[in-house]
Amino acid sequence: MKAVFLSLFCAVFLLTLISVEAVDFQITDSELRYGSASTHKQETFARSLAIRNDFPECTLQNINLEFTERNGFRRSDIEINSTPATLTPAQSNTVLVTIRPSDFDLVDEDLEEREEVEIGTFSLRADKYNESANPNCSGSVTSNAIPVKLQLKNDLDIVSIEIQAEGGSFNSIGEDGTVTIVAEDDYDIKFKVHNTFEASSDIELENIRIELTSDDFDVDKTTSISEILADEEGEKITSVSVDEVGRGEIKVLVSGDDHFGGKHGQVFLFNFDVQESQEEEDPVDENDGDGDGVPDGQDECLNTVSVCSVDAEGCPVDSDNDGTCDDLDPTPRPAQRDTSEDEVDISSGNENDALEKDTAKEQTTNDQDNTSGFIPFLIGFAVGIMVTAGFSVLIKS
């Protein structure tokens, strides 16, 4: 029985070997990898790839790239350089494979940093020929395919997030920490974001978007920073207010684009503990010996009669200053003095009008006095003329 089973196994194995067509155009590397978790993005990356011609009689020429893209990488962003003109039987050589990770995103749609990504599969295609016109050396052949992988560093970093109540100072918020705030009050939140590209790279981060959102509260706030230069920080302040009372999570989403078009970003989570607003009441000083509502420490009249109203200093209100408080005084108001028409009331601000009236009155009086003195003079003058004339007539007669 064992012999029968062993015979069947060997037969299957031999059939398998016969059915598998040997690949005589080999890429000897098992994969093509670019970058690492600490590699900054740059315009191009290049890697050498070892190839071998295992055909015993055929020469390979016109070696070209075959690439099937994956995960959003573009076919046009990969090419081969320094390809050998020919690859003779049993000969090995290398090709230089260059990629341009232009709009390759360093974070996924949730702004989580991506691990190593398989961007496609790579193979080579070549034409076979033989100087002796061997019929087995015509047509084209494709090499084995290998995966191409890429990993680059996310270069946007949230340095800090701080919060400030009105009239207070900024305090740092710890990731996954809890901040106590008062419902309906306004708070300023300050964001500091770092472009971690090396200064020598001169790669800016552009269109930085900062969003506050929550599944627990009605919070949806968005602000932005236009650009941050390489190895520099950007800062932005915005305000936020929460109406609901309770505890819930706040999510901060920060994203930006490098100038190649790839997205960078980071997520920051913390919690709000929102409490009800409490109105502050003035403290009550129980030391009020006379019960007038003014604490003894501020009361200038410590033995006020309870029926008398008091002022801010705790003294009885006595409008006419007669020693009897207004609440007990039958005539609490001071007597009003008659104002002569000759007095000028300057409290109304009409001093000029009053002065003009006095001047006019004085002028009228002077005019009357002058008139009353001039009339007797005329009468006397006329009488004198008449007497002189009569006396002259008497003398002549």
C-alpha positions in Angstrom: 0.0 0.0 0.0 2.8 2.4 0.9 4.5 1.6 -2.4 1.3 2.5 -4.3 0.9 5.8 -2.5 4.6 6.7 -3.0 4.2 5.9 -6.7 1.2 8.2 -7.1 3.0 11.0 -5.2 6.0 10.8 -7.5 3.8 10.8 -10.6 1.9 13.9 -9.5 5.2 15.6 -8.7 6.6 14.9 -12.1 3.5 16.1 -13.9 3.7 19.3 -11.9 7.3 19.9 -12.9 6.4 19.2 -16.6 3.4 21.6 -16.5 5.3 24.5 -15.0 7.0 26.4 -17.7 10.5 27.5 -16.7 11.1 31.3 -16.8 14.4 31.8 -18.5 14.4 35.6 -18.1 14.9 36.2 -14.4 14.7 39.1 -11.9 16.8 37.7 -9.2 15.7 40.1 -6.5 12.5 39.0 -4.7 11.1 42.5 -4.3 11.8 46.1 -5.0 11.6 48.4 -1.9 11.8 52.1 -1.5 12.1 54.2 1.6 11.4 53.4 5.3 9.5 54.8 8.3 12.1 57.5 8.7 12.6 58.4 5.0 11.4 61.9 4.0 9.6 62.3 0.8 11.6 63.6 -2.2 11.2 64.1 -5.9 12.6 60.8 -7.0 13.9 57.5 -5.6 16.1 55.0 -7.6 17.1 51.4 -6.9 19.2 48.9 -8.9 17.6 45.5 -9.8 19.5 42.4 -10.7 18.4 40.5 -13.8 19.7 37.3 -15.6 19.3 35.6 -19.0 18.9 31.9 -18.4 18.3 31.0 -22.0 21.1 28.7 -23.2 21.1 30.0 -26.8 18.9 33.1 -27.0 20.1 36.7 -26.6 17.7 39.3 -25.1 17.3 42.8 -26.4 14.9 45.7 -26.2 14.3 45.3 -22.5 11.3 47.2 -21.4 9.3 47.8 -18.2 6.1 46.0 -17.4 4.3 47.5 -14.3 0.8 47.0 -12.8 0.0 49.8 -10.4 -1.8 49.4 -7.0 -3.1 51.6 -4.1 -3.4 54.7 -6.1 0.2 54.8 -7.5 0.4 55.9 -11.1 2.0 53.8 -13.8 3.6 56.9 -15.3 5.5 57.5 -12.0 7.9 54.5 -12.5 10.5 54.0 -15.2 13.8 52.1 -15.9 17.1 53.6 -16.7 20.6 52.3 -17.7 19.1 49.2 -19.3 21.7 47.0 -21.0 21.4 46.9 -24.8 21.6 43.1 -24.9 21.7 40.3 -22.4 23.6 37.3 -23.8 22.9 33.7 -22.7 23.7 33.1 -19.0 24.6 36.8 -18.6 23.6 38.8 -15.5 23.3 42.6 -15.3 21.3 45.3 -13.5 18.7 47.9 -14.4 18.0 51.1 -12.5 14.4 51.6 -11.6 13.3 55.1 -10.7 10.0 56.1 -9.1 8.4 59.6 -8.5 6.1 59.5 -5.5 4.5 62.8 -6.5 0.9 62.7 -5.1 1.5 59.7 -2.9 -0.3 60.2 0.4 1.6 59.5 3.6 -1.6 59.1 5.6 -4.9 57.3 4.8 -8.3 58.9 4.6 -8.6 58.8 8.4 -5.2 60.6 8.7 -3.6 57.5 10.2 0.0 57.1 9.1 0.4 54.4 6.4 2.7 51.4 6.8 4.7 50.1 3.9 2.4 50.1 0.9 2.6 47.8 -2.1 2.4 50.2 -5.0 2.4 47.6 -7.8 4.1 44.6 -9.4 7.1 44.9 -11.6 8.4 42.8 -14.4 10.5 43.1 -17.6 9.8 42.2 -21.2 12.5 41.6 -23.9 12.8 40.3 -27.4 14.7 37.0 -28.1 17.0 36.6 -31.0 19.8 34.4 -32.3 22.3 35.1 -34.9 21.8 31.6 -36.4 18.1 32.3 -36.7 17.3 29.6 -34.2 13.5 29.2 -34.3 13.4 28.9 -30.5 14.9 32.4 -30.2 12.1 34.4 -31.8 9.3 36.4 -30.2 9.3 38.1 -26.8 9.5 36.9 -23.3 8.4 38.3 -19.9 10.3 37.9 -16.7 8.9 36.9 -13.4 7.0 39.6 -11.5 8.0 41.0 -8.1 6.2 43.3 -5.7 7.2 47.0 -5.4 6.9 48.5 -2.0 7.1 52.1 -0.7 7.2 53.6 2.8 7.8 57.3 3.6 7.6 59.5 6.7 4.7 61.6 7.5 6.1 65.1 7.9 3.3 67.0 9.7 3.4 66.9 13.5 1.1 68.5 16.0 3.4 70.1 18.5 0.9 71.2 21.1 -2.8 72.2 21.6 -3.6 74.7 24.3 -6.8 76.1 25.7 -7.6 79.4 27.4 -10.7 80.6 29.2 -11.7 84.3 28.8 -9.4 86.4 30.9 -7.2 83.4 31.7 -3.9 82.0 30.3 -3.2 79.2 27.9 -2.9 75.7 29.4 -1.6 72.6 27.5 -4.0 69.8 26.6 -2.6 66.3 26.9 -3.4 63.7 24.3 -6.3 61.6 25.7 -6.5 64.0 28.6 -9.6 65.7 30.0 -10.3 69.4 30.1 -13.1 70.8 32.4 -15.0 73.7 30.8 -18.2 75.6 31.5 -21.2 75.2 29.2 -21.9 78.1 26.8 -18.6 79.9 27.7 -16.2 80.8 24.9 -12.7 79.3 25.0 -9.7 80.0 22.7 -7.8 77.0 21.4 -4.2 77.4 20.1 -2.7 74.9 17.7 1.1 74.6 16.9 2.0 72.5 13.9 5.5 71.6 12.8 6.7 70.9 9.2 9.3 68.2 10.0 10.9 68.2 6.5 14.6 69.1 6.9 15.3 72.7 6.2 17.7 71.8 3.4 14.9 70.0 1.5 13.0 73.3 1.1 9.7 71.4 1.0 6.7 73.4 2.2 3.5 72.1 3.6 0.6 73.9 2.1 -3.2 74.2 2.8 -3.0 73.0 6.3 -6.5 72.3 7.5 -7.4 72.1 11.2 -10.8 70.6 12.2 -12.4 70.1 15.6 -15.2 67.6 15.6 -17.1 65.4 18.0 -19.6 62.5 18.0 -20.6 63.5 21.6 -21.1 67.3 21.3 -22.3 69.7 18.7 -18.8 70.8 17.8 -17.7 71.4 14.2 -15.0 74.0 13.9 -12.6 74.4 10.9 -9.7 76.8 10.5 -6.5 76.7 8.4 -2.9 77.8 7.9 -1.8 78.7 4.4 1.7 77.3 4.5 4.6 76.2 6.8 8.2 76.2 5.6 10.5 73.3 6.0 11.5 72.7 9.6 9.3 75.6 10.9 6.2 75.8 13.0 2.8 77.4 12.2 0.3 78.6 14.8 -3.4 79.2 14.7 -6.0 80.3 17.4 -9.7 79.7 17.1 -12.6 79.7 19.6 -15.0 77.0 20.6 -18.1 76.8 22.9 -20.1 73.8 24.0 -23.7 74.1 25.0 -24.4 70.5 26.2 -23.4 69.4 29.8 -21.5 66.1 30.1 -18.3 64.3 29.2 -17.3 63.5 25.6 -14.5 63.1 23.2 -13.1 65.8 20.9 -11.2 64.9 17.8 -8.6 67.2 16.2 -7.8 66.5 12.5 -4.8 68.3 11.0 -3.8 67.7 7.4 -1.7 69.4 4.8 -0.1 68.8 1.3 3.5 68.7 0.4 4.4 70.6 -2.8 4.4 67.3 -4.7 0.7 66.9 -3.9 0.9 64.2 -1.3 -1.1 64.4 1.9 0.4 64.5 5.4 -1.6 64.6 8.7 -2.2 63.7 12.3 -5.1 63.0 14.6 -5.2 64.3 18.2 -7.9 63.1 20.7 -8.9 64.6 24.1 -12.0 64.9 26.3 -14.2 67.8 27.4 -15.9 67.6 30.8 -18.6 70.3 30.4 -20.2 71.6 33.6 -23.2 73.8 34.2 -22.6 77.5 34.7 -23.1 78.7 38.3 -23.9 82.3 39.2 -21.7 83.7 41.8 -23.4 85.2 44.9 -22.0 88.0 47.0 -20.8 86.6 50.3 -23.0 87.6 53.2 -21.3 89.2 56.3 -23.3 88.0 59.3 -21.7 90.7 61.5 -24.3 93.4 61.1 -25.1 94.6 64.6 -27.8 97.1 63.7 -29.4 95.0 60.9 -29.3 97.7 58.3 -27.8 95.5 55.6 -24.3 97.0 55.8 -21.7 94.8 57.4 -20.1 96.2 60.5 -16.7 96.4 58.8 -18.2 98.9 56.3 -20.8 100.6 58.5 -19.9 104.1 59.6 -23.1 104.4 61.7 -23.2 101.2 63.8 -26.4 101.9 65.8 -28.8 103.0 63.1 -32.5 102.9 64.2 -34.1 100.0 62.3 -36.9 102.1 60.8 -34.5 104.5 59.1 -33.3 103.9 55.6 -29.5 104.0 55.3 -27.0 105.0 52.6 -24.1 102.9 51.3 -22.0 103.8 54.4 -24.8 102.6 56.7 -25.9 106.0 58.0 -29.5 107.2 58.1 -30.8 109.2 55.1 -31.5 112.8 56.4 -32.2 115.0 53.4 -32.6 118.3 55.4 -29.8 117.5 57.9 -32.0 118.3 60.8 -31.0 115.2 62.8 -34.1 113.2 62.1 -34.0 110.6 59.4 -36.4 111.0 56.4 -38.5 108.0 57.5 -39.4 109.8 60.8 -39.3 113.4 59.6 -42.7 115.0 58.7 -40.8 117.5 56.6 -37.9 115.6 55.2 -37.0 118.0 52.4 -35.1 121.3 53.0 -37.1 124.5 52.6 -36.9 126.0 49.1 -35.6 129.6 49.0 -37.3 132.0 46.6 -35.1 133.0 43.8 -35.1 136.7 42.9 -35.6 137.6 39.3 -32.3 139.6 39.7 -30.5 136.3 40.5 -28.8 134.4 37.7 -29.3 130.6 37.5 -26.1 129.2 36.1 -27.0 125.6 36.8 -29.0 125.4 33.5 -26.0 126.4 31.5 -27.8 129.6 30.2 -25.4 132.1 31.7 -25.0 134.0 28.5 -28.8 134.4 28.0 -29.1 135.7 31.5 -26.2 138.2 31.1 -27.7 139.4 27.8 -31.1 140.0 29.6 -29.4 141.9 32.4 -27.5 144.0 29.9 -30.6 144.8 27.9 -32.4 145.7 31.2 -29.6 148.0 32.3 -29.6 149.7 28.9 -33.3 150.3 29.0 -33.0 151.9 32.5 -30.1 154.2 31.4 -32.2 155.3 28.4 -35.1 156.1 30.6 -32.9 158.0 33.0 -31.4 160.1 30.2 -34.9 160.9 28.8 -36.3 162.0 32.1 -33.4 164.5 32.6 -33.6 166.0 29.1 -37.2 167.0 29.2 -37.0 169.4 32.2 -34.0 170.9 30.6 -36.0 171.8 27.4 -38.8 173.2 29.5 -36.5 175.4 31.5 -34.7 176.5 28.3 -38.0 177.6 26.7 -39.1 179.4 29.8 -35.8 181.3 30.0 -36.2 182.4 26.4 -39.7 183.7 27.0 -38.7 185.6 30.1 -35.8 187.2 28.3 -38.0 188.2 25.4 -40.6 189.8 27.8 -38.0 191.7 29.6 -36.6 193.1 26.3 -40.1 194.3 25.3 -40.6 196.1 28.7 -37.3 197.9 28.3 -38.1 199.1 24.8 -41.4 200.4 25.9 
